[in-house]
Amino acid sequence: MDRFLLPMDRSSRSKTRAQPAKTKGGTSKMATSPASSRAASPSPSDMGSMDYGDDFEPQRLDYSRLVEAVAKSIAPKVQEAIIATIQSTLASLQQAVSQHSEQMQTVEERVLREEEQGEKTDSRLGTLEAECRRLSDKVEDLENRLRRRNLRVVGLPETVPRRDLVYICEAELPKALGLPRPCKVERAHRLGLDLHQGPTDNLQPALSHRNKPRQVILKYLDFTDKVAILQAFRQRRDPLVFDGAMLLLFGDFSAEVSRKR
């Protein structure tokens, strides 16, 4: 940048600062015509070939003042642009926050409704569970009451025909236990599939592995007869044997009671 500056030596600066001498008529000796002043000023081509001397000192620009002037000229516009951008961003953020606040309020209201509904549902569920347990206990009690005249006979051979089950359990079983009279049987049947009915092919493998005879369920006409037979069996010291097979007698209960026992 220094080579583009207009050079001035100290002698020229001192000459410019000196006051011009006045003539007797009051006019300055340096006052010349415009044509002569133009002729006296050096041309650009002459400036390149001028000899400035050893005491030449070029003029330098004050960059700090230049930057300050430029900054002052563009600062208001930049400030306005920045403020406009910030205001636009704040407006969009406020709108987004407002929308989110409305959504959160809606969600909170829904959550409160769901919580209230959940509390009502839990209360109703607790009531229904208590009612279900009560009904289940009642059904189990009714089932056991229906089975109170039943007796299970374990070990009776499968060779005994179905039509003879009633007679054997009604006449011969009380006699073998030492009871004075027969006990009337209302119904007798075996549990599970009948091996003598010709099982299907898909059930044959399962039935072929069964070695124990199926249990027999007896339902006596009188509850006292069932109790007498069961007490006589429990008081008997010798095993009860029929047709070479040992028999066991048990009361008939529901699955839940049997599991607990």
C-alpha positions as CSV (number, residue, x, y, z in Angstrom):
1,M,0.0,0.0,0.0
2,D,2.9,2.4,0.6
3,R,3.9,2.6,-3.0
4,F,0.5,4.0,-4.0
5,L,0.8,6.9,-1.5
6,L,1.8,10.4,-2.6
7,P,5.4,11.0,-1.5
8,M,6.5,14.2,0.1
9,D,9.9,15.1,1.3
10,R,10.6,17.2,4.3
11,S,11.9,20.1,2.3
12,S,8.7,20.3,0.3
13,R,6.6,20.2,3.5
14,S,8.7,23.0,5.0
15,K,8.3,25.1,1.8
16,T,4.5,24.7,1.9
17,R,4.4,25.7,5.5
18,A,6.4,28.9,4.9
19,Q,4.5,32.1,4.4
20,P,4.8,33.6,0.9
21,A,6.6,37.0,0.7
22,K,4.6,40.0,-0.2
23,T,5.5,42.7,-2.7
24,K,5.3,46.4,-2.2
25,G,1.9,46.4,-3.8
26,G,0.5,43.8,-1.3
27,T,0.5,40.9,-3.6
28,S,2.2,37.6,-3.1
29,K,5.2,36.6,-5.2
30,M,3.8,33.0,-5.4
31,A,0.4,34.0,-6.8
32,T,0.5,32.8,-10.4
33,S,-2.1,32.1,-13.0
34,P,-3.9,28.8,-13.2
35,A,-2.0,27.9,-16.3
36,S,1.3,28.4,-14.6
37,S,0.1,26.4,-11.5
38,R,-0.9,23.5,-13.6
39,A,2.4,23.7,-15.4
40,A,4.3,23.7,-12.0
41,S,2.5,20.6,-10.6
42,P,4.3,17.3,-11.6
43,S,2.6,14.8,-13.8
44,P,2.2,11.1,-12.9
45,S,5.0,10.2,-15.2
46,D,7.4,12.7,-13.7
47,M,6.5,11.5,-10.1
48,G,7.9,8.1,-11.0
49,S,11.2,9.5,-11.9
50,M,11.5,12.1,-9.2
51,D,14.4,12.0,-6.8
52,Y,12.9,12.2,-3.3
53,G,16.2,12.4,-1.4
54,D,17.3,10.6,1.7
55,D,14.9,12.2,4.1
56,F,11.8,11.0,2.2
57,E,8.9,9.7,4.5
58,P,5.7,8.4,2.8
59,Q,2.3,9.1,4.4
60,R,0.4,6.1,6.0
61,L,-3.3,5.6,6.3
62,D,-4.8,5.2,9.8
63,Y,-6.5,1.7,9.5
64,S,-8.0,1.8,12.9
65,R,-10.0,5.0,12.0
66,L,-10.9,3.5,8.6
67,V,-12.2,0.3,10.3
68,E,-14.0,2.4,12.9
69,A,-15.7,4.5,10.2
70,V,-16.7,1.4,8.2
71,A,-18.1,-0.2,11.3
72,K,-20.1,2.8,12.2
73,S,-21.5,3.0,8.7
74,I,-22.6,-0.7,8.6
75,A,-23.3,-1.3,12.3
76,P,-26.9,0.0,12.3
77,K,-27.9,-2.2,9.4
78,V,-26.2,-5.3,10.9
79,Q,-27.8,-4.6,14.2
80,E,-31.3,-4.2,12.6
81,A,-30.8,-7.5,10.7
82,I,-29.7,-9.4,13.9
83,I,-32.6,-7.9,15.9
84,A,-35.0,-8.9,13.2
85,T,-33.6,-12.5,13.1
86,I,-33.8,-12.8,16.8
87,Q,-37.3,-11.5,17.0
88,S,-38.4,-13.9,14.2
89,T,-36.8,-16.8,16.0
90,L,-38.3,-15.8,19.4
91,A,-41.7,-15.6,17.8
92,S,-41.4,-19.0,16.3
93,L,-40.2,-20.4,19.6
94,Q,-43.0,-18.8,21.5
95,Q,-45.5,-20.3,19.1
96,A,-43.9,-23.7,19.4
97,V,-43.9,-23.5,23.2
98,S,-47.5,-22.4,23.2
99,Q,-48.5,-25.4,21.1
100,H,-46.5,-27.7,23.3
101,S,-48.2,-26.3,26.4
102,E,-51.6,-26.9,24.9
103,Q,-50.6,-30.5,24.0
104,M,-49.2,-31.1,27.4
105,Q,-52.4,-29.8,29.0
106,T,-54.4,-32.1,26.8
107,V,-52.2,-35.1,27.7
108,E,-52.4,-34.3,31.4
109,E,-56.2,-34.2,31.2
110,R,-56.2,-37.5,29.4
111,V,-53.8,-39.0,32.0
112,L,-56.0,-37.8,34.8
113,R,-59.1,-39.3,33.2
114,E,-57.3,-42.6,32.6
115,E,-56.1,-42.6,36.2
116,E,-59.6,-42.0,37.5
117,Q,-60.9,-44.7,35.2
118,G,-58.1,-47.0,36.3
119,E,-58.9,-46.5,40.0
120,K,-62.6,-47.3,39.3
121,T,-61.5,-50.4,37.3
122,D,-59.2,-51.6,40.0
123,S,-61.9,-51.2,42.6
124,R,-64.4,-53.0,40.4
125,L,-61.8,-55.7,39.6
126,G,-61.2,-56.2,43.3
127,T,-64.9,-56.6,43.9
128,L,-65.2,-59.0,41.0
129,E,-62.3,-61.0,42.3
130,A,-63.8,-61.3,45.7
131,E,-67.1,-62.3,44.2
132,C,-65.3,-64.8,41.9
133,R,-63.6,-66.4,44.9
134,R,-66.8,-66.6,46.8
135,L,-68.6,-68.2,43.9
136,S,-65.7,-70.6,43.3
137,D,-65.8,-71.6,47.0
138,K,-69.5,-72.1,46.7
139,V,-69.3,-74.2,43.6
140,E,-66.5,-76.3,45.2
141,D,-68.7,-76.8,48.3
142,L,-71.7,-77.8,46.1
143,E,-69.5,-80.2,44.1
144,N,-68.2,-81.8,47.3
145,R,-71.8,-82.0,48.6
146,L,-72.8,-83.8,45.5
147,R,-69.9,-86.2,45.9
148,R,-70.6,-86.9,49.6
149,R,-72.3,-90.2,48.8
150,N,-69.6,-91.3,46.4
151,L,-66.9,-93.8,47.1
152,R,-63.7,-94.6,45.0
153,V,-62.6,-98.2,44.6
154,V,-59.0,-98.6,43.5
155,G,-57.6,-101.9,42.2
156,L,-60.8,-103.7,41.1
157,P,-59.7,-105.8,38.0
158,E,-60.8,-104.8,34.6
159,T,-62.1,-108.4,34.1
160,V,-65.1,-107.5,36.1
161,P,-67.9,-106.7,33.7
162,R,-69.6,-103.3,33.9
163,R,-73.0,-104.9,34.5
164,D,-71.6,-106.7,37.6
165,L,-70.1,-103.6,39.2
166,V,-73.4,-102.6,41.0
167,Y,-73.9,-106.1,42.3
168,I,-70.4,-106.6,43.6
169,C,-70.2,-103.2,45.3
170,E,-73.8,-103.6,46.7
171,A,-73.7,-107.1,48.0
172,E,-70.2,-108.6,48.1
173,L,-68.2,-105.6,49.2
174,P,-70.3,-105.0,52.4
175,K,-70.2,-108.7,53.1
176,A,-66.4,-108.8,52.8
177,L,-66.1,-105.9,55.2
178,G,-68.4,-107.6,57.7
179,L,-71.5,-105.5,57.4
180,P,-74.8,-107.2,58.4
181,R,-76.7,-106.1,55.3
182,P,-76.2,-105.0,51.7
183,C,-75.8,-101.4,50.8
184,K,-77.9,-100.1,48.0
185,V,-75.8,-98.6,45.1
186,E,-77.4,-96.0,42.9
187,R,-74.8,-95.9,40.2
188,A,-71.3,-97.4,39.5
189,H,-68.9,-96.6,36.6
190,R,-65.2,-96.6,35.8
191,L,-63.1,-93.5,35.2
192,G,-61.4,-93.2,31.8
193,L,-61.8,-95.0,28.5
194,D,-62.9,-98.6,28.4
195,L,-60.2,-101.0,27.2
196,H,-62.7,-103.6,26.0
197,Q,-64.5,-101.2,23.6
198,G,-61.8,-101.5,20.9
199,P,-59.8,-98.2,21.2
200,T,-58.9,-96.3,18.1
201,D,-55.4,-96.4,16.6
202,N,-54.3,-93.0,18.0
203,L,-55.3,-94.0,21.5
204,Q,-53.8,-97.6,21.4
205,P,-50.2,-96.6,22.3
206,A,-51.3,-94.7,25.4
207,L,-53.7,-97.4,26.6
208,S,-51.1,-100.2,26.0
209,H,-48.8,-98.8,28.6
210,R,-51.6,-98.7,31.3
211,N,-51.1,-101.6,33.7
212,K,-53.3,-100.5,36.6
213,P,-57.1,-101.0,36.4
214,R,-59.2,-97.9,36.2
215,Q,-60.9,-96.6,39.4
216,V,-64.5,-97.3,40.1
217,I,-66.8,-94.5,41.3
218,L,-69.8,-95.8,43.4
219,K,-72.7,-93.6,44.4
220,Y,-74.7,-95.1,47.3
221,L,-78.3,-94.3,47.7
222,D,-77.9,-93.6,51.4
223,F,-75.0,-91.5,52.8
224,T,-74.9,-93.6,56.0
225,D,-74.1,-96.8,53.9
226,K,-71.1,-95.0,52.3
227,V,-69.9,-93.9,55.8
228,A,-70.3,-97.4,57.2
229,I,-68.4,-99.1,54.4
230,L,-65.5,-96.5,54.6
231,Q,-65.3,-96.9,58.4
232,A,-65.3,-100.6,58.2
233,F,-62.5,-100.5,55.6
234,R,-60.4,-98.2,57.8
235,Q,-60.9,-100.3,60.9
236,R,-59.9,-103.5,59.0
237,R,-56.4,-104.7,59.7
238,D,-56.1,-107.2,56.9
239,P,-56.0,-106.1,53.3
240,L,-59.2,-106.2,51.3
241,V,-58.7,-108.7,48.5
242,F,-61.1,-109.5,45.6
243,D,-60.3,-112.0,42.9
244,G,-56.6,-111.9,43.8
245,A,-56.4,-108.1,43.7
246,M,-56.0,-105.8,46.7
247,L,-58.7,-103.1,46.9
248,L,-58.4,-99.6,48.4
249,L,-61.4,-97.5,49.3
250,F,-61.4,-93.6,49.4
251,G,-63.9,-90.9,49.7
252,D,-64.6,-88.9,46.5
253,F,-63.8,-85.2,46.6
254,S,-63.3,-82.4,44.1
255,A,-60.0,-81.8,42.4
256,E,-59.1,-78.8,44.6
257,V,-59.9,-80.7,47.8
258,S,-58.0,-83.7,46.6
259,R,-55.0,-81.5,45.8
260,K,-55.1,-79.9,49.3
261,R,-55.4,-83.3,51.0
